[in-house]
């Protein structure tokens, strides 16, 4: 069975913005993930009471991160979208991070973007409230800690570094 996202390129051909497929909407305790083998969104886990996704969480199609999955991205939007929603996104930066699980450490960066049609004043991480960025990092630290993993933010970088990261991780089948 062919995935509906298998032909979707990382960058939108018209706007050169990033294509993002939302897996988990903002404000929910359920973590969904796309299952390409069955072409469905699958409920993966329930977060503990009091812990919800702060913004829409998704993936960049036709990319492959160091963990073997598509690149992850948090999309800052005013309202939550839904599983499978395609959101054309303006990259504003990346939280470069390491994740440790079972004694193995690897990069697990988190791209940050805003929906193209919202927040026209936001172009870099510096345009965001510093408390928002700190809370985003804390969410990923807590989220991973609950699974016995350690998430360690290394640095925050701007949109150029974020785009370069995407370009480096475009799956070979695309380019």
Residue frames as qw, qx, qy, qz and C-alpha x, y, z in Angstrom:
[[0.000, 0.891, 0.455, 0.000, 0.00, 0.00, 0.00],
 [0.437, 0.371, -0.001, 0.819, 1.39, 3.38, -1.00],
 [0.247, -0.537, -0.446, 0.672, 1.42, 6.17, 1.58],
 [0.236, 0.887, 0.368, 0.148, -0.49, 9.32, 0.64],
 [0.220, -0.939, 0.164, 0.209, 2.54, 11.26, 1.88],
 [0.793, -0.144, 0.397, 0.438, 5.19, 9.34, -0.08],
 [0.507, 0.520, 0.347, 0.593, 5.09, 11.77, -3.03],
 [0.155, -0.972, -0.162, -0.071, 4.87, 14.91, -0.90],
 [0.593, 0.431, -0.249, 0.632, 8.08, 16.94, -1.09],
 [0.464, -0.406, -0.446, 0.649, 9.58, 18.67, 1.96],
 [0.048, -0.359, -0.022, 0.932, 9.24, 22.11, 0.37],
 [0.461, 0.686, 0.492, -0.272, 6.10, 23.51, -1.24],
 [0.565, 0.241, 0.456, 0.644, 6.80, 24.17, -4.93],
 [0.109, 0.833, 0.358, 0.407, 4.84, 27.44, -5.06],
 [0.303, -0.933, 0.027, -0.192, 5.96, 29.20, -1.87],
 [0.551, 0.429, -0.587, 0.409, 9.21, 27.32, -1.06],
 [0.484, -0.516, 0.422, -0.566, 7.82, 26.95, 2.46],
 [0.014, -0.217, 0.966, -0.141, 7.98, 23.70, 4.38],
 [0.703, -0.210, -0.460, -0.499, 5.28, 21.07, 4.01],
 [0.112, -0.245, 0.813, -0.516, 4.36, 19.64, 7.41],
 [0.608, -0.289, -0.649, -0.355, 2.01, 16.76, 8.18],
 [0.389, -0.484, 0.434, -0.653, 0.48, 17.11, 11.64],
 [0.477, -0.041, -0.876, 0.055, 0.53, 13.96, 13.73],
 [0.362, -0.493, -0.682, 0.401, -0.53, 15.32, 17.12],
 [0.020, -0.787, -0.245, -0.567, -2.62, 18.47, 17.58],
 [0.097, 0.350, -0.452, 0.814, -1.91, 21.01, 20.26],
 [0.485, -0.309, 0.271, -0.772, -3.62, 20.60, 23.64],
 [0.914, -0.092, -0.240, -0.313, -4.04, 16.82, 23.62],
 [0.550, -0.567, 0.602, -0.116, -2.58, 14.13, 25.87],
 [0.916, 0.187, 0.354, 0.040, -2.62, 11.49, 23.14],
 [0.114, -0.612, 0.588, 0.517, 0.52, 10.99, 21.04],
 [0.841, 0.455, 0.250, -0.151, -0.30, 9.93, 17.51],
 [0.223, -0.531, 0.627, 0.525, 2.18, 8.82, 14.89],
 [0.696, 0.478, -0.235, -0.482, 1.82, 8.06, 11.24],
 [0.688, -0.158, 0.704, 0.080, 2.14, 4.38, 10.36],
 [0.313, 0.539, -0.472, -0.623, 3.34, 4.31, 6.71],
 [0.058, -0.071, 0.983, 0.160, 2.90, 0.54, 6.42],
 [0.117, 0.504, 0.849, -0.110, -0.86, 0.79, 7.03],
 [0.076, 0.379, 0.317, 0.866, -1.34, 4.42, 5.86],
 [0.441, -0.748, -0.440, -0.227, -3.09, 5.46, 9.09],
 [0.042, -0.614, 0.440, -0.654, -2.45, 7.57, 12.16],
 [0.715, -0.219, -0.657, 0.101, -1.96, 5.35, 15.17],
 [0.490, -0.805, 0.109, -0.316, -2.49, 6.15, 18.84],
 [0.607, 0.388, -0.595, 0.356, 0.94, 5.56, 20.33],
 [0.431, -0.197, -0.669, 0.572, 0.55, 6.59, 23.96],
 [0.272, -0.870, -0.323, -0.254, -1.19, 8.78, 26.49],
 [0.284, 0.472, -0.402, 0.731, 0.82, 11.46, 28.26],
 [0.311, -0.315, -0.726, 0.526, 0.55, 11.79, 32.05],
 [0.107, -0.868, -0.485, 0.021, -2.10, 14.04, 33.58],
 [0.221, -0.884, 0.004, 0.411, -1.18, 17.68, 33.19],
 [0.299, -0.413, 0.574, 0.641, 1.14, 17.12, 30.22],
 [0.628, 0.650, 0.414, -0.109, -0.23, 18.06, 26.78],
 [0.591, 0.247, 0.319, 0.698, 1.34, 19.00, 23.49],
 [0.122, -0.595, -0.181, 0.773, 1.93, 22.79, 23.61],
 [0.367, 0.560, -0.272, -0.691, 1.56, 23.20, 19.84],
 [0.916, 0.335, 0.012, -0.219, 0.83, 21.03, 16.82],
 [0.415, -0.532, 0.705, 0.220, 3.52, 18.37, 16.39],
 [0.849, 0.473, 0.100, -0.213, 4.26, 16.82, 13.04],
 [0.697, -0.226, 0.499, 0.463, 6.81, 15.64, 10.54],
 [0.249, 0.676, -0.364, -0.591, 8.45, 16.84, 7.36],
 [0.918, 0.272, 0.268, -0.111, 7.56, 14.39, 4.57],
 [0.807, 0.536, -0.097, 0.231, 10.31, 12.81, 2.47],
 [0.043, 0.761, -0.540, 0.357, 12.96, 13.39, 5.13],
 [0.892, -0.220, -0.382, 0.102, 14.80, 10.98, 7.39],
 [0.279, -0.855, 0.340, -0.276, 16.36, 12.05, 10.69],
 [0.160, 0.511, -0.821, 0.198, 19.18, 10.29, 12.51],
 [0.483, -0.098, 0.743, -0.453, 16.62, 8.20, 14.45],
 [0.167, 0.112, 0.923, 0.329, 15.23, 6.78, 11.18],
 [0.180, 0.718, 0.644, -0.195, 11.95, 8.72, 11.35],
 [0.288, 0.728, 0.250, 0.569, 11.06, 11.84, 9.37],
 [0.235, 0.187, -0.318, 0.899, 12.25, 15.13, 10.87],
 [0.220, -0.655, -0.677, 0.253, 10.07, 16.36, 13.75],
 [0.103, 0.315, 0.063, 0.941, 8.61, 19.84, 13.88],
 [0.067, -0.581, -0.637, 0.502, 6.51, 21.85, 16.29],
 [0.114, 0.457, 0.430, 0.770, 4.17, 24.23, 14.44],
 [0.040, -0.329, -0.475, 0.815, 3.04, 27.27, 16.40],
 [0.143, -0.415, -0.607, -0.662, -0.57, 27.93, 15.51],
 [0.321, -0.277, 0.234, -0.875, -3.38, 29.81, 17.21],
 [0.826, -0.075, 0.227, -0.511, -5.75, 26.81, 17.21],
 [0.503, -0.231, 0.823, 0.130, -5.07, 23.07, 16.94],
 [0.503, 0.304, -0.539, -0.603, -5.43, 21.39, 13.57],
 [0.914, -0.066, 0.241, -0.321, -5.96, 17.62, 13.20],
 [0.622, -0.264, 0.688, 0.265, -4.07, 14.40, 12.43],
 [0.588, 0.328, 0.628, 0.390, -3.05, 14.32, 8.79],
 [0.201, 0.949, 0.185, -0.161, -3.54, 18.03, 8.17],
 [0.666, 0.262, 0.121, 0.688, -1.00, 19.47, 5.72],
 [0.183, -0.936, -0.142, 0.265, 0.26, 22.81, 7.05],
 [0.586, 0.591, -0.043, 0.553, 2.47, 25.02, 4.88],
 [0.621, -0.720, -0.143, 0.274, 4.97, 26.29, 7.42],
 [0.281, 0.856, -0.272, 0.337, 7.54, 29.07, 7.72],
 [0.806, -0.142, -0.371, 0.438, 10.65, 27.75, 9.46],
 [0.165, -0.940, 0.089, -0.286, 11.76, 30.05, 12.28],
 [0.063, -0.696, 0.675, -0.237, 14.47, 27.91, 13.83],
 [0.837, -0.009, -0.547, -0.021, 15.53, 24.70, 15.46],
 [0.578, -0.670, 0.412, -0.219, 16.26, 23.46, 18.96],
 [0.615, 0.417, -0.667, 0.059, 19.34, 21.35, 18.38],
 [0.670, -0.487, 0.385, -0.407, 19.32, 18.52, 20.89],
 [0.291, 0.277, -0.916, 0.018, 20.69, 15.16, 21.90],
 [0.829, -0.276, 0.012, -0.486, 18.57, 12.28, 23.11],
 [0.078, 0.384, -0.904, 0.172, 19.90, 9.42, 25.20],
 [0.869, -0.107, 0.040, -0.481, 18.10, 6.13, 25.41],
 [0.995, -0.074, 0.052, 0.043, 19.49, 2.85, 26.70],
 [0.642, -0.496, 0.304, 0.500, 23.01, 4.27, 26.89],
 [0.508, 0.292, 0.480, 0.653, 22.98, 5.39, 23.26],
 [0.011, 0.713, 0.160, -0.682, 23.07, 9.11, 22.44],
 [0.401, 0.339, 0.586, 0.617, 21.98, 10.55, 19.11],
 [0.067, 0.075, -0.048, -0.994, 20.81, 13.87, 17.68],
 [0.032, 0.576, 0.813, 0.076, 17.08, 14.50, 17.86],
 [0.063, -0.056, 0.009, 0.996, 16.60, 18.11, 16.82],
 [0.173, 0.662, 0.695, -0.221, 13.21, 19.84, 16.95],
 [0.170, 0.301, 0.360, 0.867, 12.36, 22.17, 14.11],
 [0.050, 0.589, 0.524, -0.614, 10.16, 25.13, 15.04],
 [0.108, 0.225, 0.527, 0.813, 7.83, 26.82, 12.58],
 [0.309, 0.387, 0.410, -0.766, 4.71, 28.90, 12.27],
 [0.505, 0.544, 0.665, 0.082, 1.78, 28.30, 9.94],
 [0.369, 0.188, 0.348, 0.841, 2.40, 30.41, 6.81],
 [0.105, -0.650, -0.433, -0.615, -0.89, 32.31, 7.08],
 [0.542, -0.797, -0.266, -0.001, -0.44, 33.18, 10.77],
 [0.576, -0.708, 0.072, 0.402, 1.92, 35.32, 12.83],
 [0.633, 0.706, 0.045, 0.314, 3.44, 37.36, 9.97],
 [0.116, -0.918, 0.316, -0.209, 5.72, 39.10, 12.48],
 [0.741, -0.460, 0.488, 0.038, 7.50, 35.84, 13.44],
 [0.697, 0.636, -0.325, -0.059, 10.50, 34.98, 11.25],
 [0.460, 0.390, -0.709, 0.366, 13.10, 33.76, 13.77],
 [0.600, -0.399, -0.648, 0.247, 13.18, 32.26, 17.25],
 [0.260, -0.077, -0.287, 0.919, 14.18, 35.72, 18.53],
 [0.307, -0.266, -0.265, -0.875, 10.70, 36.94, 17.52],
 [0.653, -0.419, -0.607, -0.172, 9.11, 34.54, 20.01],
 [0.508, -0.759, 0.188, -0.362, 8.64, 35.14, 23.71],
 [0.233, 0.497, -0.802, 0.236, 11.73, 33.66, 25.48],
 [0.512, -0.158, 0.670, -0.513, 9.41, 32.01, 28.04],
 [0.866, 0.308, 0.022, -0.393, 7.63, 30.18, 25.21],
 [0.612, 0.526, -0.590, 0.041, 10.93, 28.73, 23.97],
 [0.086, -0.391, 0.800, -0.447, 11.93, 27.69, 27.49],
 [0.701, 0.021, 0.472, -0.534, 8.55, 25.98, 27.95],
 [0.829, 0.423, -0.260, -0.256, 8.88, 24.16, 24.62],
 [0.386, 0.485, -0.752, 0.225, 12.29, 22.82, 25.66],
 [0.338, -0.242, 0.718, -0.558, 10.92, 21.86, 29.08],
 [0.847, 0.167, 0.109, -0.493, 8.04, 19.99, 27.41],
 [0.784, 0.416, -0.458, -0.054, 10.46, 17.85, 25.39],
 [0.105, 0.433, -0.783, 0.434, 12.66, 17.24, 28.43],
 [0.545, -0.099, 0.573, -0.604, 9.64, 16.11, 30.50],
 [0.846, 0.298, -0.101, -0.430, 8.06, 14.15, 27.65],
 [0.654, 0.428, -0.619, 0.074, 11.25, 12.14, 27.10],
 [0.098, -0.389, 0.747, -0.530, 11.94, 11.72, 30.81],
 [0.750, -0.034, 0.331, -0.571, 8.58, 9.97, 31.21],
 [0.922, 0.315, -0.169, -0.149, 9.82, 7.37, 28.70],
 [0.840, -0.400, 0.219, 0.292, 13.16, 6.85, 30.42],
 [0.649, 0.479, 0.140, 0.575, 15.00, 8.99, 27.87],
 [0.330, -0.645, -0.088, 0.683, 17.09, 12.09, 28.35],
 [0.424, 0.765, 0.307, 0.376, 16.50, 15.05, 26.03],
 [0.478, -0.555, -0.029, 0.680, 19.28, 17.63, 26.23],
 [0.380, 0.912, 0.143, 0.053, 18.90, 20.92, 24.31],
 [0.725, -0.065, 0.088, 0.680, 22.30, 21.97, 22.96],
 [0.113, -0.278, 0.087, 0.950, 21.51, 25.31, 21.32],
 [0.433, 0.718, 0.476, -0.265, 18.87, 27.27, 19.47],
 [0.316, -0.150, 0.496, 0.795, 19.53, 28.19, 15.88],
 [0.340, 0.467, 0.058, -0.814, 17.70, 30.33, 13.33],
 [0.779, 0.459, 0.229, -0.361, 15.76, 29.63, 10.14],
 [0.469, 0.675, -0.543, -0.173, 18.85, 29.23, 7.93],
 [0.094, -0.360, 0.911, -0.177, 20.21, 26.44, 10.13],
 [0.639, 0.184, 0.608, -0.434, 16.73, 24.86, 10.25],
 [0.723, 0.593, -0.090, -0.343, 16.46, 24.87, 6.46],
 [0.271, 0.606, -0.747, -0.031, 19.97, 23.44, 6.13],
 [0.388, -0.169, 0.851, -0.309, 18.97, 20.64, 8.50],
 [0.753, 0.394, 0.354, -0.390, 15.95, 19.80, 6.34],
 [0.590, 0.686, -0.361, -0.226, 18.05, 19.86, 3.16],
 [0.016, 0.518, -0.849, 0.100, 20.63, 17.53, 4.76],
 [0.372, -0.010, 0.875, -0.308, 17.94, 15.04, 5.71],
 [0.696, 0.353, -0.132, -0.611, 15.90, 14.84, 2.51],
 [0.818, -0.063, 0.570, -0.039, 15.40, 11.13, 1.93],
 [0.240, -0.330, 0.709, 0.575, 17.43, 9.68, -0.94],
 [0.349, 0.429, 0.817, 0.162, 14.26, 8.52, -2.68],
 [0.188, 0.894, 0.312, -0.261, 13.28, 12.18, -3.19],
 [0.131, 0.919, -0.263, -0.262, 16.47, 13.81, -4.31]]
